[in-house]
Amino acid sequence: MAKGWRRERPAPSLMEVFRSVPVEGRGWRRLCSFLGPGYLVAVGYMDPGNWATDLYGGSAFGYTLLSVILLSNVMAMLLQHLAVRLGIATGRDLAQACRDHFSKPVALLLWVMCELAICACDLAELIGTAIALQLLFGIPLLWGVALTGLDVLLILLLQRWGFRLVEAFVLALLVTIFTCFVIEMVLASPDWSAVMQGFVPRREIVTNPLMLYIAVGIMGATVMPHNLYLHSSIVQTRAYDETPAGRREAVRFATIDSTLALLFALSINAAILILAAATFHGSGRIVIEIQEAHRLLAPALGASVAATAFALALLASGQNSAVTATLAGQIVMEGFLSIRLPPFFRRMITRGIALVPALFVTAWYGERATAKLLVLSQVVLSAQLPFAVVPLVLFTANRGKMGALVIPRWLACSTWGIAGVIIVFNAKLLWDLATGA
C-alpha cells in the first residue's frame, strides 16, 4: 500500500501526454521547459464568465471591485502552487488523490460537486463563445453554442503532434486577447489615480448585498475549482527527474510558470473591469449584457475598432477556456471514476455533459437571459470551490502524503485562511439570498 494513501498510485490521467515534454538545459533554458501549463490554467481565469461579472461590477460600482480581482488572483496563485506540489510530490492529480483518500461515498459526492462546477464553467464558455460568433459573424446564438462543440476535434488534432502545440495554441489566443485590450485601454483613457484607489479593499463590498453578489461571482470566476484538478495533472506532462532534488526543482519552475501566467490573467481581468468603469459607470449606465457592451463601445469611445476588438477578444477567451475545461473534465472523470476510454470518446462525453445543458438553457431562456446566467454560473462556481480547496489544503499539509514537499506551516495557515474566506463569503451570500437582504 502506498504511504499515506488508501490505494496504490494509479495510472496517470492524460496518459497520452504524461511526461511527454523533455526537461533540458540549464538556467533559463531549463525554466522554459516548464513554461506552458500555467497558461493553460490562466485562461480559466479570464473566461466569458469573468467578462460578465467584471462588466457588471465595473459599470455598476466603478473601480471599487478591483480589490476583489486582486485578492482573488493572490488566492489563485497560492492555491495553484498547492496543486503543483500535489501533482509533483505524489504523482496524483487532485481527483485521484480524493479517490485514494476518502471513502467511496465522499469521493462520489466530491465528483458530483466538481462536475457541477465544470458544467457551470462550460455554460459560461459556450455561451460566451456563441455571443462572440454572433457579434462577429451574425450567427444565431443557439447555432453558435452547437458549433463550440467542435473544439473537441481541435484538441484531438493538436494533441496528436504533442502537448506543446496545445500550449502554443492557447498562448497565441492569450496574446490576441492582450492585444485587443491594449487597444481598448488606449481608447478608454481611464483615470489611473482612481484605478489605483480601486485596488484598496472597502467595507461596503461586504455590507452591500448586490456588490457582495458580484464580488462572490468575481471570486468564483477567478479561483476556479476545475483549474486545481487541471493543474495538478498537466504539470506531470514534464519529464522532470523523479528524485528529491528533481521534484523540488520542478515545483520551483512550475510555480514560476503559474505565477507569471496568473499575473497576466490579473491584467486582463482588471482591464475588463476598468474598461466598463471608464466607459459606462460615469454615465450611470449599468451594463449586464455582453452584447449591450459591444453595441455601446463604438459610440462611447468614438472608434468602431473598439467593438471589433472586444468581440475578437471574447471569441479568443471563450475558445481558450473551452479547450482547457474539456481537458479538466477528462481529468476529473478519469481520476474520480478510474474510467479508461479512447481519447475521442472521453472528450466527447466530457464535452457533451456541458454542451447539452448549454443548448437547453439557450433555447429555453433565449438571448435576454444570457448575462444573468453568466453571472449566476460564476456564483455557482464559487459555491463549489470549498469542495476542491479543502481537500487540496488537507493533502498538501500532510507530511505522510507529501513527504519532503509538504507545505510549510505558514503556507498551510494562509491557505486554510483562504478556504475560510471563501466559505464565509459564500455563507453570507446564501444568507442574503435566503432572507432577501
N, C-alpha and C positions, 0 to 999 in steps of 0.2 A: 504494500500500500504506500502511495506517495506521502511524503512527510507533510503533515498539516492538512491533508485533503482526504475526503471520504473515498475517492476513486483515483485510479492511476491517471497519469497525464493523457488526455485524449488526443486523437489526431487533430492537427490544426485546422481551423476554418480557412476558407480560401486556399485550399491545398494547392491549386494550380499555380499560385504565385508565392507560396510560402518559401522564404529565404531565396528568392529568385534574383534579388538585386545585390551584386557583389559590393563589398566594402573594401576600397582600395586606397593606396597612397597614404600620405600623412598631412597633418595640419588642415589647411583649407580644403584640399582635395578630398581628404577623408570626411570632413564635415559635409561636403557636397553630396557624398554618397548617401547621407541620411536625410537630405532635404527632399521633401515631397509629401510624405504622409500628413505633415502638419497643414499643408494647403488643402488637401482633401477634407480634412476636418474643418478647416476655417470656412469653407464655402457654406457649411451648415449654419454658420453664424451670420450670414448675410443673405439668407434665402428670402423669397417673397413675403413670408410671414413677418420678417424683420421690417420689410418695406411698409407693410400695413400698419404695424404698431408705431414705427418711427414717424411716418407721415401723420398719423393721428396725433401722436404725442407732440410733435413739433408744431403743427398747425393750431392745436388746442392750447398748449402751455408754453410756447416759445422754446427757449433753450433749457428750461428747468430740468427736463428728464435726461439731459446729457450725463448727469451724475450717475443715473441708473445704468446707462450704457457702459460707463467707465467701470463701475462696481461689478457689473455682470461679466465684463471681459477679464477683470482681475480674478474673479471666481473661476472663470473658464480656464485661465492659464494654470491655476493651481490644480484643478480637477483633471485637466488633460495631462499634466505631469504625473498624476497618480495613475492614470490609465496607461501611460508609457511604462511606468515602473512595474505595474502588474503584469503586462504582457511580456516584458523582457525578463523579469525575475522568475516568473512561474511557467512561462511557455503557454499560458492560458489567456484567452480573451475574457472579458468580464462575464459574458454569457456562460462560458464553460466553467468559470470559477464559481458562479452562482449554482450551477447544476452540481458541481463537485463538493459544495459546502453545505447547502441547505437540504432539507428533506424534500421529497418529490412534490408534495402539495405546495410548499412555499416557493419552490423553483417554478412550478407551473403558474402560480399567481404572478410572480415577477415577469414571467414570459408574457402573460396576458397584458400586464401593465406596459411592458415595452412595446408590444405590438400596437396597443392603443396610441402610444406616443409616436410610433413610426407612421401610423395611419394619419394622425393629426398633422405631422410634419409633411407627409406626402400630399395631403389635401392642399396645404398651402403652396407647395411647389407646383403641383399640377395646375391649380387654378391660376397661380401667378404666371406660369409659362403660357397658359392659354390666353390670359389677358394680353400678354406681350405680343403673341401671334395676331390677336385681334387688332391691337393698336397699329402694328407694323404692316399687316397684310390684309386686314379686314376679314379674317377667318372667324366664323361664328364660335362663341365660347365653348359650346358643347363639343364641336368638332376639334377644337384646339386641345381640349382635355384628352380626347381619344388619341390624337396624334402624339401626345407626350409619351405614350406607352412605347414608342419606337426607340426611346433611349436605351431600352434593354438590349436591343440589337447592336446599338453603338458600343455599349460596354463590352459585349462579347467580341465584337470586331476588334476593338482596340487592345483588349487583353490578350488576344492571340499573338500579338507582337511584343508583349511584355508589359509589366505594370508601370514601367517608366513612361510609356506612351500615354496611359491613362492620366498620370500625374501631369504630363506636359499639356495634354488637352485641357485639364482643369486650370492649370496656371495661365494658359492663353486666354481663357474666358475671364479669369480674375483680372488680368491686365486690361481687357476690354472694359470691364466694369469700372476699374480705377480711372481709365482714360475718360470715360463718359462723365464721371463725377468731377473730375478736374475741370471739364468744360462747364458743368453746371455751377460749380463754385465760383468760377471766374465771372459768369453771367449774373449770379445772385448777389454778389458783393455783400456778404453778411457783416454784421457789427462784431468784429473779432473780440472786442473787450467784453461784450455781453456773452459771447460764446465761451470765453474763459470762465466767467462767473457761473455759467451753467454747469460746469463740472464740479461745483461745490454742492454737496447734498443739502436739501432743505426739509424741514419738518413737515411741511404741507404735503409732501409726497405720500406720507403715511396717513395723514388726517383727512385728505380729500379723497373720497371713495372712487371717483372717476379717475383721478390721477393714479391712485393705487392700482386700479384695474389695468390701466395701460402700463404701469411700471411692472406689474407681475407678467403681463404679456411680453414686454421687452425682455424680462429675465428669462421667460420660457423660450423666447425666440433666440436668445443669445446662448444660454447654458443649456444645450440640447441633450437629452438623455441618450439618444441613439449614437451621438458622437463619442461618448465614453466607450460604448461597445465597439464602435468602428475603430477608434484609435488603438485600443488595446490589441486589436487583431492585425491591422495593416502595418504597425511598427515591426511586426515579425516578418515582413517581406524582405528585410535587410539580413544579409548573411554575416552578421557580426560573430565574433569569437565567443563561443559558449564557455567562457572562463570567467571567474570573478572580475578580473580586470576588463575583459571584453564587454561584459554586461554593464559595468559602471560607465565605460566609455560610450556605449550605446545609449544609455539613459541620458547622459550629458548632451550628446549631439542631438538626440531625438527631442529633448526638451528645448534646445535652442531652436530647432526647426519649428516646433509648435508655437513657441513664444513669438517668434518673428511673424509667423503666419497670422496669429491672433491679433497682433498689433496692426497688421494690415486690415483685418476684419473690423477692428475698432475704428479705424479711419473711415471705412466705408459706411458703417452704421451711423457714426457721428455725422458724416456728410449728408446722409438721407434726412436725418432729423434737422440739421442746420439748414438744409435747402427748404424744408417745409416751414421752419420757423421764419426764415428770412423772406420767403416768398408769400406766405399766406397768413401768418399769425398777426402781423401788423395791420392787415386789412380786416381782421376779425372773422376771417373765413376759416371754418374748420373743415378739413378735407379728410374724408374717411375712405372714399373710393379711389383706388389707384387710377382708374380711368378718368376720374374727375381731375386728379392731379396732372395727368398727362394733358388733358384738354386746356387747363388753365396756365400751364407753364409758359407756353409760347407767348401769349399776350402779356403775361405778368413780367416776363424777362425780356420781351421785345425781340426774340430770336426764335425762329422755327426749329433751329438745330437743337434747342433745349429739349423740346418734346421728343424729337427723334432719338437723341442721346439717352433720354430717360427710358424710352421703350426698349432700346437696344440693350441697355444695362440690365433691365428687368428680364429680358429673354435669356441673357447670359447667366444671370443669377439663378433663374428657375431651372435651366438645363443643368447647370453645375450641381445644384443641390439635389436634383433628381438622380443624377449619376451616383452620388455618394450615399444617398438614402437607400438606393437599391442594394448597394454593397452592404450597408448596415443591416438591411432586412435579411440578407443571406446569412450574415454572421450570426445574427440573433437566432434564426431558425436552426442553423446547424449547431450552435452552441448549446441552446436550451434543450432541443429535442433530439440531438445527435442524429439528424436525418442526413443521409448522403445520397444526393441525386446528381445527375449530369448538370453542368453549369447552366445550360439553356433552360431546363425545366425549373431549376432552383430560382433563377431570376424571373422567369415568367410567373411563378407562384408568388414571390415576394412583391413583384410589381402589381400583380392582379389584386392582391389584398388591399392596396391603396387605390388602384385605378377604378375599381367597381364603386366604392363609396363616393369617390370624387365625381364620377359620372352621374350617380344618383342625386347627389347634393346639387350639382349644377343644373341638372334637368328639373329638379323639384323646386328649387328656390330662385333660379334664374340669375341674371346679372346683378340685380339690385342688392342682393344679399351677400355678394362675394366678399366685400370688405369686412363686414361683421363676422363672417365665417373665418376669414384670415386671422383677425384679432382673436376670436374665440379659440381657434386651433392653437395659438401660441399660449393662451392661458391654460388649455388642456395639457400642453407640453410641460408647463411649469408645475402643474399639479402632479404629473408623473415623475418629475425629476428626483424627488426623495427616494423613489424605489430603485434608482440607479446609483445615486450618490452615497446613500448609507452603506450598501454592500461594498462599494468601491473603497470607502474610507476604512471600513471594518477589515477588509482583506489586507490592504497595504500597510495598516498599522500593526499587523500580526506577524511577529518575528518567525513563528513556526511556519508560516506560509511563504514569507518573503526572504527569509534568511538575511544575508548582509545588506540587502537592498530595502529593508524595512524603512519606512519613512521616519524621520526624526520626530521627537515629541512635539516640538514647536509647530511642525507642519501638520501633525495629527490634530493638535488642538485647533489650528487655524481652519482645517477642512471640516472638523466637527462643528466649528462655529458657522462655517458657510452652510452646512446642512441645516443647522438650527435656524439661520436667517431665512432660508428657502421655505422651511416648514412653517415658520411664524408668518411670513408674508402670505403664504397660501391659506393658512388658517384664518388670518384677518380678512382676506378677500372672500372666503367662503362664508364667514360670519356676516359680512356686509351684504352679500347676495341673499343670504337666508333671512336676514332681518329687514332687508330693503333700505339699508342705510345709504 
